[in-house]
Amino acid sequence: MTQSKHTPLHAEHEQLGAHFTNFGGWDMPLRYGSELAEHRAVREAAGLFDLSHMGEIWVSGDEAPQFLNTALVGNLAVVKPGRAKYSLICNEQGGIIDDLIIYYLAEDWFRLVVNASTREKDLAWIGAQAGPFGVEVRERPELAMIAVQGPNARERVLGLIEGEDAEAVGALGKFAARDVPGTRFGDLFIARTGYTGEDGFEVIVPEAGALSLWDALLQAGVKPAGLGARDTLRLEAGLNLYGQDMDETVSPFEAALGWTVALDEGRDFIGRPQLEQHRRDGAPRQMVGLVMDEKGVLRHGQRVLTGSGDGEILSGTFSPTLGKAIAFARVPAGDVSKDVRVDIRGREVPVRVVRFPFVRDGKAL
């Protein structure tokens, strides 16, 4: 059996009494105490997440923009230096290899943050596609990543940065990022892109400074949160999880991510012909949001019955903010606005089809 990998903060999680789970080959904190309390800490104040299991890949070279415009479904030309973009890489069939955040640092330098479960696959695929362009592709495993999310998150991070740097970071807009060199934690990269539906920062820090940054945030009153709370938060926010809500057999149009696909004239990218067909003719399946008003929990793999045929639950959980079970489901294309049911242990329970996100700015929609 392959041994799980550890982040630089693993010993700290142990000291905090974390319960661990294997996630993408990494031994990660599932919770430190109550998942509900950790969820509420993020919605009401500020929560602290170790994201060091995620992959960071640097792409550099004169042809880096041209290469990335053939690898990503989104058009990089609309992004300015200092900004970030959510995008996808797809295979020739239009299936999703991974979703990622790309940070445009300079004309010849980009950071890509990819999922933990796909980081090795992504690195190999990106490296193979980059060959003809003569760009450099390298992973940066010596860096750690910490996310601080919640209404008070930005204030807590800014309190650890001094002088003009604090002012500059405080002025960052959403989906923007900047370097903050020479802090007491080392050279930082701070971004305002989150995965919880709350505002906050993601901080990429040298491994040597990760523990001191984590401890400083704890001392500032930020509560640690594990993968359990991260999952309920991101589902309330209507955000996909790779491997559960999408994979290489699913096109962006079947994962409610058609908005990421830029079919602008004159730009070829991997998977474009198939995605053009889905845009033109419609994808055979669709992803919808569900809310169950009866008591119970919606779980991955449950059968969903609709007038257009059967589908299944992808991600499902109990929403602490709504006080009800919510889920993503993939069902056949067609009108599924009425008479939708979920098979729960042989009992067909009615559910409502709703638009997501389910929660925005901490409030139920």
Secondary structure in CASP SS format (residue, H / E / C, confidence):
PFRMAT SS
TARGET T0000
AUTHOR 0000-0000-0000
METHOD secondary structure of the structure
MODEL  1
M C 1.00
T C 1.00
Q C 1.00
S C 1.00
K E 1.00
H C 1.00
T C 1.00
P C 1.00
L C 1.00
H H 1.00
A H 1.00
E H 1.00
H H 1.00
E H 1.00
Q H 1.00
L C 1.00
G C 1.00
A C 1.00
H E 1.00
F E 1.00
T E 1.00
N E 1.00
F E 1.00
G C 1.00
G C 1.00
W E 1.00
D E 1.00
M E 1.00
P E 1.00
L E 1.00
R E 1.00
Y C 1.00
G C 1.00
S C 1.00
E H 1.00
L H 1.00
A H 1.00
E H 1.00
H H 1.00
R H 1.00
A H 1.00
V H 1.00
R H 1.00
E H 1.00
A C 1.00
A C 1.00
G E 1.00
L E 1.00
F E 1.00
D E 1.00
L C 1.00
S C 1.00
H C 1.00
M C 1.00
G E 1.00
E E 1.00
I E 1.00
W E 1.00
V E 1.00
S E 1.00
G C 1.00
D C 1.00
E C 1.00
A H 1.00
P H 1.00
Q H 1.00
F H 1.00
L H 1.00
N H 1.00
T H 1.00
A H 1.00
L E 1.00
V C 1.00
G C 1.00
N C 1.00
L H 1.00
A H 1.00
V H 1.00
V C 1.00
K C 1.00
P C 1.00
G C 1.00
R E 1.00
A E 1.00
K E 1.00
Y E 1.00
S E 1.00
L E 1.00
I E 1.00
C E 1.00
N C 1.00
E C 1.00
Q C 1.00
G C 1.00
G C 1.00
I E 1.00
I E 1.00
D E 1.00
D E 1.00
L E 1.00
I E 1.00
I E 1.00
Y E 1.00
Y E 1.00
L E 1.00
A E 1.00
E C 1.00
D C 1.00
W E 1.00
F E 1.00
R E 1.00
L E 1.00
V E 1.00
V E 1.00
N C 1.00
A H 1.00
S H 1.00
T H 1.00
R H 1.00
E H 1.00
K H 1.00
D H 1.00
L H 1.00
A H 1.00
W H 1.00
I H 1.00
G H 1.00
A H 1.00
Q H 1.00
A H 1.00
G H 1.00
P H 1.00
F H 1.00
G C 1.00
V C 1.00
E E 1.00
V E 1.00
R E 1.00
E E 1.00
R C 1.00
P C 1.00
E C 1.00
L E 1.00
A E 1.00
M E 1.00
I E 1.00
A E 1.00
V E 1.00
Q E 1.00
G C 1.00
P C 1.00
N C 1.00
A H 1.00
R H 1.00
E H 1.00
R H 1.00
V H 1.00
L H 1.00
G C 1.00
L C 1.00
I C 1.00
E C 1.00
G H 1.00
E H 1.00
D H 1.00
A H 1.00
E H 1.00
A H 1.00
V H 1.00
G H 1.00
A C 1.00
L C 1.00
G C 1.00
K C 1.00
F C 1.00
A E 1.00
A E 1.00
R E 1.00
D E 1.00
V E 1.00
P E 1.00
G E 1.00
T E 1.00
R C 1.00
F C 1.00
G E 1.00
D E 1.00
L E 1.00
F E 1.00
I E 1.00
A E 1.00
R C 1.00
T C 1.00
G C 1.00
Y C 1.00
T C 1.00
G C 1.00
E C 1.00
D C 1.00
G E 1.00
F E 1.00
E E 1.00
V E 1.00
I E 1.00
V E 1.00
P E 1.00
E H 1.00
A H 1.00
G H 1.00
A H 1.00
L H 1.00
S H 1.00
L H 1.00
W H 1.00
D H 1.00
A H 1.00
L H 1.00
L H 1.00
Q H 1.00
A C 1.00
G C 1.00
V C 1.00
K E 1.00
P E 1.00
A C 1.00
G C 1.00
L H 1.00
G H 1.00
A H 1.00
R H 1.00
D H 1.00
T H 1.00
L H 1.00
R H 1.00
L H 1.00
E H 1.00
A C 1.00
G C 1.00
L C 1.00
N C 1.00
L C 1.00
Y E 1.00
G C 1.00
Q C 1.00
D C 1.00
M E 1.00
D C 1.00
E C 1.00
T C 1.00
V C 1.00
S C 1.00
P H 1.00
F H 1.00
E H 1.00
A C 1.00
A C 1.00
L C 1.00
G H 1.00
W H 1.00
T H 1.00
V C 1.00
A C 1.00
L C 1.00
D C 1.00
E C 1.00
G C 1.00
R C 1.00
D C 1.00
F C 1.00
I C 1.00
G C 1.00
R H 1.00
P H 1.00
Q H 1.00
L H 1.00
E H 1.00
Q H 1.00
H H 1.00
R H 1.00
R H 1.00
D H 1.00
G C 1.00
A C 1.00
P C 1.00
R E 1.00
Q E 1.00
M E 1.00
V E 1.00
G E 1.00
L E 1.00
V E 1.00
M E 1.00
D C 1.00
E C 1.00
K C 1.00
G C 1.00
V C 1.00
L C 1.00
R C 1.00
H C 1.00
G C 1.00
Q C 1.00
R E 1.00
V E 1.00
L E 1.00
T E 1.00
G C 1.00
S C 1.00
G E 1.00
D E 1.00
G E 1.00
E E 1.00
I E 1.00
L E 1.00
S E 1.00
G E 1.00
T E 1.00
F E 1.00
S E 1.00
P C 1.00
T C 1.00
L C 1.00
G C 1.00
K E 1.00
A E 1.00
I E 1.00
A E 1.00
F E 1.00
A E 1.00
R E 1.00
V E 1.00
P E 1.00
A C 1.00
G C 1.00
D C 1.00
V C 1.00
S C 1.00
K C 1.00
D C 1.00
V E 1.00
R E 1.00
V E 1.00
D E 1.00
I E 1.00
R C 1.00
G C 1.00
R E 1.00
E E 1.00
V E 1.00
P E 1.00
V E 1.00
R E 1.00
V E 1.00
V E 1.00
R C 1.00
F C 1.00
P C 1.00
F C 1.00
V E 1.00
R E 1.00
D C 1.00
G C 1.00
K E 1.00
A E 1.00
L C 1.00
END
